[in-house]
Amino acid sequence: MKSELKRLFPRAAMTLLVMLLTSISAWAEWDGGTYTATTNEIINTGINVNADATLTINSGVTITVNGGIVVADGKKLTITGSGTLKVYGINGDEGAATEPGCGNGNRGSQGNGAIVGNVIINGATVEATGGDGGNGGYAFSGSLILYGGTVIANGGDGGSGGISGTSSYAFSQSVTFEAASYTITGNGASTNDVIGYQYVDITAADAIPYLDADGNTQYCTNFTVLTGSETSLSAGWYVAQGTINYDHQIYFNGTAHLILADGCKMTVEPTNDNQVRAIEAGNLTIYAQSNGSAAGSLTAIINYPQDNSAGTAAIMGVRLTINGGNITARSTNTGNTTNAGHGGIAGQSGLTINGGNIVATSESTEKGCGITGPITINWNNDNCSLYFYPYRNDGFGSYMKIADGKTISDGTNTYSGTLSEEQKAAIVRKQGDKGLVPVTF
């Protein structure tokens, strides 16, 4: 009996076998969609993935699949999150030796692959172990695209009975590394290359991670690194790294995306008194790579000295989205007593704040505005804050609303929904105040 259990469940500890009563048979056929694993689960039927599917595994959660995962032809399985997935292929028959002097006997059947089909891994830890048998099974039998995370790939062992079989390599088809950094260990694999089956096609591409609107890690493979000399940038993706300074205005045309790398310090402060904005954009989205103090910073300062020009702002765009980063936008002009303007951040058709720590101020107390435009706050983590001063209610059809299901606090009161004029005026920050912070998510 013990040997039979070992054949069906390779490398499984007896403590694991005791838990088989908790198996989830519904996983045997998965017709696609998205599933988020929040508790440890053991599946002993194997999984057939019949349509495009996404498995998200939360931190600290381990999913164990005994029997392998098979993704249907032309479909793909995406594995995300920060938890762990362990997959074991079914063992084959090791074969049997014959009577002495009667030949070498038979080899037996090949072990099954652990994960078969097209797979994308984006951040999780995936341990795949091919089944043992007359010949070992592959850990991955199909294309694998790795956007980040850890892969532990172990080919199955060849049989010891009858004719000697062969142990399998980790991968049988193509492996593409799209991540800037990754870890691969196991039989037939090393950190920087795969020494395995001769038909494995290994390709690599540079990529940079960023946090999207929901706070999930994504990867960009087609981007331009900023140098500090640019003035007008076309639509596309840009990355700020290290310390980078602009002494002139920069303009992002069309739909542009700016990733602030961890630890970067990007400053835009025009020295030409005729430039009325530090950053101007069409549709601009700003991203960070992490939350909190480690996140990259962007400081935009406008020092326009004139008293008769409207529309001055440190950061102005048709539509602005901030997904993360430590953002400071400041107008230092103290004049402008006749025309509206001189603001910190202005989103003419909308400003959406999904993450980050934002300070937006203007020293023009008569006509200035720290932040203006139709504003939606949709904070995606607990490291967010918004500090702005002063406040005006007549810029670009201004309103401020909190996204459905979210609540913010100024340390004393909480706010949700669309804020009234009185509420908006009440949350204007004074020097030294903490600023608005999220209290629910």
C-alpha positions in Angstrom: 0.0 0.0 0.0 2.8 2.4 0.9 4.5 1.9 -2.5 1.2 2.4 -4.2 0.8 5.8 -2.5 4.3 6.8 -3.4 3.5 6.0 -7.1 0.4 8.1 -7.1 1.7 11.1 -5.1 5.4 11.6 -5.7 7.5 13.2 -3.0 4.5 13.7 -0.7 5.1 13.5 3.0 2.8 11.2 5.0 1.5 14.2 6.9 0.2 15.5 3.5 -1.5 12.1 2.8 -3.4 12.3 6.0 -5.0 15.5 4.7 -6.4 14.0 1.5 -10.0 14.1 2.9 -9.9 17.8 2.4 -9.4 17.5 -1.4 -11.5 19.8 -3.6 -12.8 17.7 -6.4 -14.5 20.7 -8.1 -11.1 21.7 -9.3 -10.8 18.7 -11.6 -12.3 20.6 -14.5 -11.8 24.4 -14.6 -13.7 26.3 -17.3 -11.6 29.4 -17.0 -12.1 32.7 -15.3 -10.4 34.1 -12.2 -9.9 32.4 -8.8 -8.2 33.9 -5.7 -6.9 31.5 -3.2 -7.1 32.9 0.4 -6.5 29.6 2.3 -4.3 26.6 1.9 -5.8 24.0 -0.5 -5.0 20.5 -1.7 -6.3 19.2 -5.0 -5.8 15.5 -5.5 -7.6 15.1 -8.9 -5.3 17.1 -11.0 -6.7 20.1 -12.9 -7.8 20.4 -16.5 -7.9 24.1 -17.5 -10.4 24.3 -20.4 -10.4 28.1 -21.0 -8.2 31.0 -20.3 -7.8 31.3 -16.5 -6.1 33.3 -13.8 -5.1 31.9 -10.4 -4.1 34.5 -7.8 -2.5 33.1 -4.6 -2.4 35.4 -1.6 0.6 35.8 0.5 1.2 32.9 2.9 -1.1 30.6 1.0 0.0 27.3 -0.6 -2.0 25.4 -3.2 -0.9 21.8 -3.7 -2.0 19.9 -6.9 -1.4 16.2 -7.0 -1.9 14.8 -10.5 -0.7 17.7 -12.6 -2.2 20.7 -14.4 -3.1 20.4 -18.1 -4.0 23.6 -20.0 -6.1 23.0 -23.2 -4.5 23.7 -26.5 -4.6 27.4 -27.4 -5.5 28.4 -23.9 -3.4 29.9 -21.2 -3.1 29.8 -17.4 -1.8 32.9 -15.6 -0.5 32.5 -12.1 -0.1 35.7 -10.0 0.1 36.8 -6.4 2.7 36.2 -3.7 1.8 32.8 -2.5 3.0 29.3 -3.5 1.8 26.7 -6.0 3.1 23.1 -5.8 2.3 20.8 -8.7 3.2 17.1 -8.9 2.8 15.0 -12.1 1.5 11.4 -11.8 4.2 8.7 -11.7 4.4 6.2 -14.5 5.2 2.5 -14.2 8.9 1.9 -13.5 9.0 -1.4 -15.4 10.0 -4.8 -14.2 13.2 -6.9 -14.6 12.9 -10.5 -16.1 14.3 -13.7 -14.7 18.1 -13.9 -14.7 19.5 -14.6 -18.1 16.2 -13.7 -20.0 17.0 -10.1 -20.9 16.6 -6.7 -19.4 12.8 -6.6 -19.0 10.6 -3.7 -19.9 11.2 0.0 -19.3 7.7 1.0 -18.1 5.6 4.0 -18.8 6.8 7.6 -18.7 5.9 9.9 -15.8 3.5 12.7 -16.6 4.5 16.3 -16.8 3.6 18.5 -13.8 2.3 21.5 -15.8 1.4 20.9 -19.4 0.4 23.7 -21.8 0.9 27.5 -22.0 1.6 29.2 -18.6 2.3 32.8 -17.6 3.9 33.4 -14.1 3.7 36.9 -12.7 5.2 37.1 -9.2 4.2 33.8 -7.4 6.4 30.9 -6.4 5.7 27.9 -8.6 7.2 24.5 -7.8 6.6 21.9 -10.5 7.8 18.3 -10.2 7.4 15.8 -13.1 6.3 12.3 -12.3 8.8 9.4 -12.0 8.5 6.4 -14.3 10.3 4.4 -17.0 11.3 7.8 -18.2 10.8 10.9 -16.0 8.1 13.5 -16.9 9.0 17.2 -17.5 8.2 19.8 -14.9 6.9 22.2 -17.6 5.8 20.8 -20.9 4.6 23.8 -22.9 5.5 27.4 -23.3 6.4 29.3 -20.1 6.5 33.1 -19.9 8.1 34.4 -16.7 7.3 38.0 -15.7 8.7 37.6 -12.2 8.7 35.5 -9.1 10.3 32.1 -8.4 10.2 28.9 -10.4 11.4 25.6 -9.0 11.4 23.0 -11.8 12.3 19.4 -11.2 12.1 16.8 -13.9 11.0 13.3 -12.9 13.4 10.4 -12.3 13.9 7.5 -14.8 12.9 4.0 -13.7 15.3 1.7 -11.9 13.5 -1.5 -12.8 13.9 -3.3 -16.1 15.7 -1.2 -18.8 17.1 1.9 -17.3 15.1 5.0 -18.2 16.2 8.6 -18.3 15.6 11.4 -15.9 13.8 14.4 -17.4 14.9 17.9 -17.8 13.0 20.8 -16.3 11.4 22.2 -19.5 10.4 20.6 -22.8 9.5 23.6 -24.9 10.0 27.4 -24.9 10.8 29.5 -21.9 10.7 33.3 -22.1 12.1 35.5 -19.3 10.3 38.9 -19.5 11.2 40.0 -16.0 14.1 42.2 -15.1 14.9 39.8 -12.3 13.8 36.2 -11.6 14.9 33.1 -9.8 14.9 29.6 -11.4 16.3 26.5 -9.6 15.9 22.8 -10.1 16.9 19.9 -12.4 18.2 21.3 -15.7 18.0 24.9 -14.6 20.2 27.5 -13.2 19.7 31.2 -12.3 20.7 32.6 -15.6 20.1 29.9 -18.1 18.4 26.5 -18.6 20.7 23.6 -19.3 18.1 21.1 -20.4 16.3 19.5 -23.3 17.9 20.4 -26.6 14.7 21.8 -28.1 14.1 24.3 -25.3 14.2 27.8 -26.7 15.4 30.4 -24.2 14.8 34.1 -24.9 15.0 37.1 -22.6 13.8 40.6 -22.7 14.3 43.6 -20.4 11.3 44.5 -18.4 10.5 46.9 -15.6 7.8 46.3 -12.9 5.2 48.9 -11.8 2.1 49.0 -9.7 -1.2 49.4 -11.6 -4.3 51.2 -10.5 -5.3 48.3 -8.2 -1.8 48.0 -6.7 -0.9 44.8 -8.6 2.5 44.4 -10.1 2.7 44.5 -13.9 5.6 44.6 -16.3 6.5 47.0 -19.1 9.0 45.8 -21.8 8.9 48.7 -24.2 10.0 51.9 -22.5 12.4 54.9 -22.7 14.6 55.9 -19.8 14.6 59.6 -19.2 17.8 61.6 -19.2 16.9 65.1 -18.1 17.3 66.7 -21.5 13.9 65.9 -23.0 11.5 68.7 -23.7 8.6 67.2 -25.7 7.8 63.5 -25.4 5.5 61.5 -27.7 2.9 59.0 -26.4 4.4 55.9 -24.8 6.1 54.6 -21.7 8.9 56.4 -19.8 11.0 55.5 -16.7 12.7 57.8 -14.3 15.7 56.3 -12.4 18.2 57.6 -9.9 18.5 61.4 -9.6 17.2 63.3 -12.7 16.7 67.0 -13.0 15.0 69.2 -15.5 15.6 73.0 -15.6 12.9 73.4 -18.2 9.3 72.5 -18.9 8.6 69.0 -20.2 5.5 68.1 -22.2 4.0 64.6 -22.5 2.0 64.4 -25.8 -1.0 62.1 -26.3 -1.3 59.2 -23.8 1.8 58.8 -21.8 2.9 56.7 -18.9 5.7 57.6 -16.4 7.1 54.9 -14.0 9.0 56.3 -11.0 11.6 53.6 -10.1 12.2 52.9 -6.5 14.6 55.4 -5.0 14.5 57.8 -7.9 14.3 61.5 -7.4 12.9 63.3 -10.4 12.7 67.2 -10.2 11.2 69.5 -12.8 11.8 73.2 -12.0 12.0 75.5 -15.0 14.4 78.4 -14.6 12.9 80.4 -17.6 10.4 82.8 -16.1 8.3 82.6 -19.3 7.4 79.0 -18.8 4.1 78.8 -17.0 4.1 75.0 -16.2 6.7 72.5 -15.0 4.9 69.5 -16.5 2.2 69.7 -19.1 0.5 66.6 -20.5 -2.4 65.3 -22.6 -3.3 62.1 -20.7 -0.6 61.2 -18.2 -0.5 58.2 -15.8 2.2 58.1 -13.1 3.2 54.8 -11.5 5.5 53.7 -8.7 7.2 50.3 -8.1 6.3 50.1 -4.4 4.4 51.9 -1.7 5.7 54.1 1.0 9.0 55.8 1.5 10.9 53.5 -0.9 8.7 54.7 -3.8 10.2 57.0 -6.3 9.6 60.8 -6.0 8.5 63.5 -8.5 8.9 67.1 -7.5 7.4 69.8 -9.9 7.9 73.5 -9.1 6.8 76.5 -11.1 8.1 79.9 -10.2 6.2 82.1 -12.7 6.6 85.7 -11.3 3.9 87.5 -13.4 0.7 88.8 -11.9 -1.5 88.6 -15.0 -1.5 85.1 -16.4 -4.2 82.4 -15.7 -3.6 78.7 -16.0 -0.2 78.4 -14.3 0.4 75.1 -12.6 3.2 72.8 -11.5 1.5 69.8 -13.1 -1.3 70.3 -15.6 -2.9 67.7 -17.9 -6.1 67.1 -19.8 -6.5 63.9 -17.8 -4.2 62.9 -15.0 -4.0 59.6 -13.1 -1.7 59.0 -10.2 -1.3 55.3 -9.2 1.7 55.8 -6.9 4.8 57.6 -5.9 5.7 60.5 -3.7 4.4 63.5 -5.6 5.1 67.2 -4.7 3.6 69.9 -6.9 4.1 73.5 -5.9 3.5 77.0 -7.4 5.6 79.6 -5.7 4.0 82.7 -7.2 2.6 85.1 -4.6 1.0 87.6 -6.9 -1.8 86.9 -9.4 -4.5 88.9 -7.6 -6.6 89.3 -10.8 -6.7 86.0 -12.7 -7.3 82.5 -11.6 -4.4 80.2 -11.7 -1.1 79.4 -10.0 -1.9 75.9 -8.8 -0.2 72.8 -7.7 -1.9 70.0 -9.7 -4.7 70.7 -12.3 -6.6 67.9 -14.1 -8.7 69.7 -16.6 -11.0 66.8 -17.6 -10.3 64.7 -14.5 -7.7 63.8 -11.9 -7.8 60.2 -10.5 -5.8 59.3 -7.5 -5.3 55.6 -7.0 -2.2 55.6 -4.8 0.8 57.6 -3.7 1.5 60.4 -1.3 0.7 63.7 -2.8 1.4 67.3 -1.7 -0.1 70.0 -3.9 0.3 73.6 -2.8 0.2 77.2 -4.1 1.6 80.3 -2.5 -0.9 82.5 -4.4 -3.4 82.7 -1.6 -5.7 85.1 -3.4 -6.3 83.1 -6.6 -4.2 80.0 -6.2 -5.3 76.4 -5.7 -3.4 73.4 -4.4 -5.4 70.9 -6.5 -8.2 71.4 -8.9 -10.4 69.6 -11.5 -12.9 66.8 -11.2 -11.1 64.7 -8.6 -11.8 61.0 -7.8 -9.9 59.4 -4.9 -9.7 55.6 -5.1 -6.8 54.7 -2.8 -5.5 51.1 -3.3 -3.4 50.7 -0.1 -2.9 52.1 3.4 0.2 54.1 2.5 -1.7 56.9 0.7 -2.2 60.5 1.6 -3.2 63.8 0.1 -2.2 67.3 1.4 -3.4 70.3 -0.5 -3.6 74.1 0.1 -5.3 76.4 -0.6 -8.7 75.4 -1.9 -10.9 77.1 -4.6 -14.1 75.7 -6.0 -14.3 77.2 -9.5 -11.6 75.4 -11.4 -12.5 73.1 -14.4 -16.0 72.2 -13.1 -14.4 71.0 -9.8 -15.8 68.3 -7.7 -14.2 65.8 -5.3 -15.6 62.4 -4.8 -14.5 59.2 -3.0 -14.8 56.0 -5.0 -17.6 53.6 -4.0 -16.8 51.5 -1.0 -13.9 53.7 0.1 -13.7 56.1 3.0 -11.0 58.7 3.8 -10.1 60.5 7.0 -8.6 63.8 8.0 -7.7 62.5 11.4 -10.9 63.7 12.9 -13.7 63.2 10.5 -14.3 60.6 7.8 -15.7 61.2 4.3 -17.2 59.2 1.5 -19.2 59.8 -1.7 -19.2 63.2 -3.3 -17.9 65.9 -0.9 -19.9 69.1 -0.3 -18.3 72.5 -0.6 -18.2 72.6 3.2 -16.5 69.3 3.4 -13.9 70.2 0.8 -13.1 73.4 2.5 -12.8 71.5 5.8 -10.1 69.2 4.6 -7.8 71.9 3.2 -4.6 71.3 5.1 -2.6 73.7 7.2 1.2 73.6 7.4 2.2 70.5 9.5 -1.1 68.7 9.2 -1.0 65.0 8.3 -3.3 65.2 5.3 -6.1 62.9 4.1 -5.6 59.2 4.6 -7.6 56.1 3.7 -9.4 54.2 6.5 -11.2 51.5 4.5 -10.5 49.8 1.2 
